[in-house]
């Protein structure tokens, strides 16, 4: 009987989904307004369900209408939702939530927590809400507010600092908020876990005038990048004491994803070119070794041999990051391919095998992830192509008819039969519905803090709003004009791949991307243009490598180079591998468009380590 009911429910979903799509061939302005309102209702259905049935526990169980502690037992979903309330203009609930948190939240507790998750969800949520509640210019200033959230954020961050006390500077994955790092704590952490802390900790340093937070997170990034392979690739997991890579699979998804994201965003928010230089080299290597147009695969970081021909759902943030980098052409093709997986199943599974064109065994779930929606929003913002509104409409339909539960929205445990699981991650309210609402609000005519507010905002990997205020951002004061660090005199350097691949008309000091770096106000989305050559990021100064400018050497900690190899390396610096990726394929590539690439071989039976490194 249960099986019959499930089959009927699934058929009903397919019918409703097709009817929802059949309303119009394209989303009209009026329908965009209706969809925006529908997304607002989705948020409150889940938020009210959490506040009524789960608060002050961390997260909601939307099927049973109960709560559960999942991270630290400190109202995680409420903190994660604060800036979404702001975007929706809900002054009353934002005010009451901030006041409750200021009076009741404490971190002096015997809890061992994830450095990564606590930083992006709790620390980021507190900082974003503080910057809004304390500033009259945001229109959401709380008169009674007296920096309570900032005080909490500083207290929390100081309790996380012991994790950074390692020989490499790369932090442990977990720390006890009361007693520090346990003596038996694992010395293995993910690249994303160690390299996705710069935004939150950097903002805190600027707000507290204490450089320690920014210093330790920058050292962590340097520690990871110094141990990259000769191909400028990083692995998935590393020993924080020895610096040895314990998993050498390089990719843009699980366990690595937001490492790339925070390199570019740290530059955009703080104006620190060191992050830009690292991003340029890391991005160029990723586009050369991981990109199988329009898909991305995982390779061995040393040999570049393909080890895992898999699309995993965490990769879906990448087209949005490419928009920020000004590399829109490949972003369009990749987004089209990723969305074709969603259309096939109604959701994106955690893993989709590109060799078998089927859901990867053991990775069939969809835990309400926002990454595909995030990229949809950024591509629509950059191009205003109505196809992305159609994508948003389809995603809303899937969530409404497949994931909606009595008190919120449920994980989908199997995308092939849409079986639901009694869990709702806090990032559903922090990101998933936020990006959907921003997408349709942008189509209607934006009236929100992000589009019309007093500042330009960078979104953290958890979707929290971090403003480029004068106190936080050095962009306006930083000497970042073109050629500022290019020496035209005695400095001589052999041409690099990036120099050879550039347009012959471009000269040293004038080469620059048509994206973010080119514009006078790089946070202005109206300036986004597609780079004429896909897959190449050109920086402020091609005459100097990152290592030459900042003195950071490449550490061959595991694989020692031979004498012949050493002779080829000057000053132990590995040159960047900037590669031009040229493709004649259509932007409207379907699921099967290029998935049988000769370079993509059927995967082995082993499963990759699943670490939801990017929420």
ABEGO torsion letter per residue (X at the ends): XAAAAAAAAAAAAAAAAAAAAAABABBBAAAAAAAAAAAAAAAAAAAAAAAAAAOABABBBAAAGBBBBAAAGBGAAAAAAAAAAAAAGBAAAAAAAAAAAAAABBABBBBBBBAAAAAAAAAAAAAAAAAAAABAAAGABBAABBGAAAAAAAAAAAAAAAAABBAAGBBBABBBAAAEBBAABBABBBAAAAABAAAAAAAAAAAAGBAAAAAAAAAAAAAAAAABBAAGBBBABBBAAAGBBABABBBABBGAAAAAAAAAAAAAAAGBAAAAAAAAAAAAAAAAAABBOABBBBBBAAAGBBABBBBBAAAAAAAAAAAAAGBAAAAAAAAAAAAAAAAAAGBBBABBBAAAGBBBBGAABBAGBAAAAAAAAAAAAAAGBAAAAAAAAAAAAAAAAAABBAAEBBBBABAAAGBBBBBBBAAAAAAAAAAAAAAAAAAAGBBBAAAABABBBBBBAAGBBBBBBAAABAAAABBABBGAABBABABBBBBBAAAAABBAABBBGABBBABAAABABAABAAABBBBABBGBBBBABAABBAAAAAGBBBBBAABBBBAAAAAABBGGBBBBBBBBBBBABBAABBAAAAAABAABBBBBABBBBBBBABX
